């Protein structure tokens, strides 16, 4: 009887741990998605703040490189967030703000680069190189399949001497 009670207690504790994990996991996920935007950076006008967040979503943190400036705690990301908000308050359109930042930091600052001659070359280069390698391989294999050159009379004489 005592073993049954002990086993029942173990099962209950295991279920409580699983339930606690299921409750805490979503909370941890929400907390990990916290933004780096600080309250003193936010604009008082909610519409302008939404525009700033929308523009910031397209701008890469140049320190972290895999995060947007809204997600990064880097000082440069904070400076970029402030620039975005200053330009929006000054009356610039979203595209003007992006152009302003790209002009100063280069096209790399955009998480989704604009279509230009440079980006077309960059994105098509692997396909072009792969095609060139394939053509080279085909030509090399074709060269190997060509008919062998006929033997010279000297070579035929030596071959006859070897077989005899």
C-alpha positions as CSV (number, residue, x, y, z in Angstrom):
1,X,0.0,0.0,0.0
2,X,2.8,2.4,0.9
3,X,4.5,1.8,-2.5
4,X,1.3,2.6,-4.3
5,X,1.0,5.9,-2.4
6,X,4.6,6.8,-3.2
7,X,4.2,6.0,-6.9
8,X,1.0,8.1,-7.0
9,X,2.9,11.0,-5.4
10,X,5.7,10.7,-8.0
11,X,3.2,10.8,-10.8
12,X,1.5,13.9,-9.4
13,X,4.8,15.7,-9.0
14,X,5.7,14.9,-12.6
15,X,2.4,16.2,-13.9
16,X,2.8,19.4,-11.8
17,X,6.3,19.9,-13.4
18,X,4.9,19.4,-16.9
19,X,2.0,21.8,-16.2
20,X,4.4,24.4,-14.8
21,X,6.6,24.1,-17.9
22,X,3.6,24.6,-20.2
23,X,2.6,27.7,-18.2
24,X,6.1,29.2,-18.1
25,X,7.2,28.5,-21.6
26,X,4.9,31.0,-23.3
27,X,5.9,33.6,-20.7
28,X,9.6,33.0,-21.5
29,X,8.9,33.3,-25.2
30,X,7.1,36.6,-24.7
31,X,9.9,38.0,-22.6
32,X,12.5,36.9,-25.2
33,X,10.7,39.0,-27.8
34,X,11.1,42.2,-25.8
35,X,12.1,45.2,-27.9
36,X,15.1,47.3,-27.2
37,X,13.2,50.5,-27.8
38,X,13.3,52.5,-24.5
39,X,10.4,54.5,-23.2
40,X,12.3,57.8,-23.5
41,X,12.8,57.1,-27.3
42,X,9.1,56.6,-28.0
43,X,7.1,59.4,-29.7
44,X,4.1,60.8,-27.9
45,X,1.9,60.5,-31.0
46,X,1.0,56.8,-31.5
47,X,0.6,57.2,-35.2
48,X,4.1,58.6,-35.6
49,X,5.5,55.9,-33.3
50,X,3.8,53.2,-35.4
51,X,5.5,54.8,-38.5
52,X,8.8,54.8,-36.8
53,X,8.4,51.1,-35.8
54,X,7.5,50.3,-39.4
55,X,10.6,52.0,-40.8
56,X,12.8,50.5,-38.1
57,X,11.6,47.0,-39.0
58,X,13.5,47.4,-42.3
59,X,16.8,48.7,-40.9
60,X,19.6,46.4,-39.8
61,X,21.6,47.0,-36.7
62,X,25.1,47.4,-38.1
63,X,26.7,46.0,-34.9
64,X,24.5,42.9,-34.5
65,X,23.8,42.5,-38.3
66,X,21.0,39.9,-37.8
67,X,18.7,42.1,-35.8
68,X,16.6,45.2,-36.6
69,X,17.5,48.4,-34.9
70,X,14.3,48.0,-32.7
71,X,15.5,44.6,-31.5
72,X,19.1,45.6,-30.7
73,X,20.6,47.1,-27.5
74,X,23.7,48.4,-29.3
75,X,24.4,52.1,-28.9
76,X,24.5,52.6,-32.7
77,X,21.0,51.0,-33.0
78,X,19.7,53.5,-30.4
79,X,21.2,56.3,-32.4
80,X,19.6,55.0,-35.6
81,X,16.2,54.7,-33.8
82,X,16.5,58.3,-32.7
83,X,17.4,59.5,-36.2
84,X,14.4,57.6,-37.6
85,X,12.1,59.4,-35.1
86,X,13.7,62.8,-35.7
87,X,13.2,62.5,-39.4
88,X,9.6,61.4,-39.0
89,X,8.8,64.3,-36.6
90,X,10.5,66.6,-39.1
91,X,7.9,65.5,-41.7
92,X,9.9,63.2,-43.9
93,X,8.0,60.3,-45.5
94,X,9.0,56.7,-44.7
95,X,10.9,56.4,-47.9
96,X,12.7,59.7,-47.3
97,X,13.8,58.4,-43.9
98,X,15.1,55.1,-45.4
99,X,16.9,57.1,-48.1
100,X,18.5,59.4,-45.5
101,X,19.9,56.4,-43.6
102,X,21.0,54.5,-46.7
103,X,22.8,57.7,-47.9
104,X,24.8,57.7,-44.6
105,X,25.4,54.0,-44.0
106,X,25.1,52.3,-47.4
107,X,22.7,49.8,-48.9
108,X,23.8,47.2,-46.3
109,X,21.8,48.9,-43.6
110,X,18.6,47.7,-45.2
111,X,17.4,44.2,-44.2
112,X,15.8,43.8,-47.6
113,X,18.0,45.6,-50.2
114,X,16.4,47.4,-53.0
115,X,16.6,46.1,-56.5
116,X,19.5,47.6,-58.4
117,X,22.2,46.6,-60.9
118,X,24.5,45.7,-58.0
119,X,22.0,43.5,-56.3
120,X,21.0,41.8,-59.6
121,X,24.7,40.9,-60.2
122,X,25.1,39.8,-56.6
123,X,22.1,37.5,-56.7
124,X,22.6,36.1,-60.2
125,X,26.4,35.5,-59.8
126,X,26.0,32.0,-58.2
127,X,23.7,30.9,-61.0
128,X,26.1,32.2,-63.6
129,X,29.1,30.6,-62.0
130,X,27.2,27.3,-61.6
131,X,26.2,27.4,-65.3
132,X,29.8,28.2,-66.3
133,X,31.1,25.3,-64.3
134,X,28.5,22.9,-65.8
135,X,29.4,24.0,-69.4
136,X,33.1,23.6,-68.5
137,X,32.5,20.1,-67.2
138,X,30.5,19.1,-70.3
139,X,33.2,20.4,-72.6
140,X,35.9,18.6,-70.6
141,X,34.0,15.3,-70.8
142,X,33.4,15.7,-74.5
143,X,37.1,16.2,-75.1
144,X,37.8,12.8,-73.4
145,X,35.3,11.0,-75.5
146,X,36.9,11.9,-78.8
147,X,38.4,9.1,-80.9
148,X,42.0,8.2,-80.1
149,X,44.7,9.4,-82.4
150,X,46.0,6.7,-84.8
151,X,49.4,5.1,-84.1
152,X,52.4,6.2,-86.0
153,X,54.3,3.6,-88.0
154,X,57.1,3.6,-85.4
155,X,54.5,2.9,-82.6
156,X,52.9,0.1,-84.6
157,X,56.3,-1.5,-85.2
158,X,57.1,-1.4,-81.4
159,X,53.6,-2.8,-80.6
160,X,54.2,-5.7,-83.0
161,X,57.5,-6.3,-81.3
162,X,55.9,-6.5,-77.9
163,X,53.3,-9.0,-78.9
164,X,55.6,-11.4,-80.6
